[in-house]
Amino acid sequence: MITVFGEGRGFRVVWLLEEMGLPYRLRPVDLLAGVENDPDFLAINPGGFIPALQDGDVTMVESVAIMEYLIARYGKNSTGAPLAPAPHDPAFPLYQQFLHLGEAGLGSTIQLVVVSRNFAPEAERQNWGGRWSLEQFNNRLKLVTLQLAHSPFMAGEAFTAADISVTYALILAQKGGGVALGAAEMAYMARTTARDAYKRALETCQATKAWLASVRD
């Protein structure tokens, strides 16, 4: 049985597993309560960040790396459609770019904005690092906007795992970072989050569901 440790970016992994129709279990990790109080999880990932994955003898961290592993090992989604283009497919370069942009370009830059806005002392919320990170996020968001002017999804006409990666980053930016997304991004998110696998993932990730319900757009 595949075990996913933690929500947060672990939501990407759960969503992918639902798309693939693979059995799994979600093991909660409460970072706010203090990961130092969770020795079983620290034995899996001594770095103390989420998500982590166990699949038999395999242990992995980093959400996008986990996604690549699952697709490489288990293949297509539950209906037989590929969640990643083959390397020779013309859509493959775009897929790779946006799969990683979702974290390296978007998720990592908006994270400092999110923690500053929601967890820093009041006097430290408007800080130079947070402003810089927001500028970097907005610069990289232009790549998403440009792509959406040409196609409905990040790799072209078909939904792929790159859309899971990017959608999560956009949700984090909107809900946690207070970013006002444009019409193209909002329409895109409406398409991706309308998927049944997304809805099932949200039912599994109850903490994520509660957080989304608690934050106004």
Buried (B, 14 or more C-beta within 10 A) or exposed (E): EBBBBBBBBBBBBBBBBBBBEBEBEBBBBBBEEEBEEBEEBBEBBEEBBBBBBBBEEEBBBBBBEBBBBBBEEBEBBEEEEBBBBEEEBEBBEBBBBBBBBBBBBBBBBBBBBBBBBEEBEEEEBEBEEBEEBBEBBEEBBEBBBEBBEEEBBBBBEBBBBBBBBBBBBBBBBBBBBBBEBEEBBEEBBEEBBEBEBBEBBBEBBEBBBEBBEEEEE
